[in-house]
Amino acid sequence: MHLAEFLEELTELLEVEEAVTLDTSFEGMDEYDSLAVMSLIAFIDENFDKTISGEKLSNVKGVKELITLIGEDNIS
Amino acid sequence: MTILQYARPVIKGIVSCYPENIVDNLTISPVLSLKEAQKIVASTGIRERRFASKGVCASDMCVQAGENLLDGLNVDRDSIDVLVFLSQTPDYLGVPATSCLIQERLGLSEETAAFDMVLGCSGFVYALSTAYAYVEAGAKRVLLLVGETTSRFTSLGDKTTALLFGDAAAALLIEESDTESSSFFSLKTSGAGGQAIVIPSGGYRNPSTAENISIVEHEDGSRRGGLHVQMDGMQVFDFTMKEVVKNIKSIISHANETVDDVDHYILHQANKFMLDMFLKKLKQPAEKMPISIDRFGNTSTVSIPLTITDSIASGHGIDGKSIFCGYGAGLSWGSVFLNLSSLDYTDHQEYKK
């Protein structure tokens, strides 16, 4: 998946007003709640064929760390 | 556990019974804004639920469902050898067992063996395997009653569980089939996750005290006491993602069938989002997985039979090769592959006082 598309999908999934960028932090972001994490698990599972636990995703600090977790090779 | 295989027991009838009171999930919780409630409803798929009226027990709904079932199948009450009552909300805290009281209320013979079972949302599959085992060992008929008044142990002020659980009951008759009808069960446990869904007080580990039963505010703004259920939603979600589809696929392969051969996937109704994920992972069409959670919520042990009668009542027949899968508190889970062409009678009705 292209990075731009990934960021766009993430913006939609988190239902945030400001577009998500590489530098977006999830810390203190109200929208990054357990429901968003569940949607994220489904999104990653569907697009990258990878199951990442909610526990791990809940502790992700920002977009960069999320991309590392999914695998940098998968997002260009 | 190893795979349990039964050759002859089948389900002859199912009757579900649900309370008349409809609860609107968008407005019921005092700690959730309309926007928050809408967001949760969109994810869980639970638009409304049923709550039992004050004074109505799980056993009361079970008795109504049981009478309807025995009358509907025209079964001689003296032919019920075993009565099993599965519930987390019995009439009394263990003494006496609610099943004994139901034996008398349903006018069953004193020859009937009656006992209670307790398990969370996986319980239905476990209790069904117990009923099957009794029939395989010679019992003529087993009456399986499942009922929950989960609303009694849920705090509407708890952000995680406020909009989840609903009340309902079901009665099933299990007997020997004239022809061979193999069923396969797989039952599993992970007590390491025992605290993931828990009612912390009121048992003998932490007996009720004025302090632990009082309702207090928690870190996330939720309000609940020690007699209310509490849940680590993320831990439970991770567990279901890891185990449910794996368990279903394994029982299908033990039955020498394929995922596509199964006509109906009747899964515990915990969360619509999760059910959609399971459907995707199984690569099956939505018609194969009936849904009742939108109108009844998570009715714990009752959700599988309730979903069957709901589907039939709304004109979508359930017949043929089926999978049931239950998963929840314990942590505990289990699946069964069976054939439902044995069903002679079903009903889906409101509780009448």
Interface residues (C-beta under 8 A of the other chain):
Chain A: S34 L35 V37 M38 S39 I41 A42 D45 E46 T51 S53 G54 E55 S58
Chain B: K39 I40 S43 G233 M234 Q235 F237 D238 M241 K242 F273 D276 M277 K280 K281
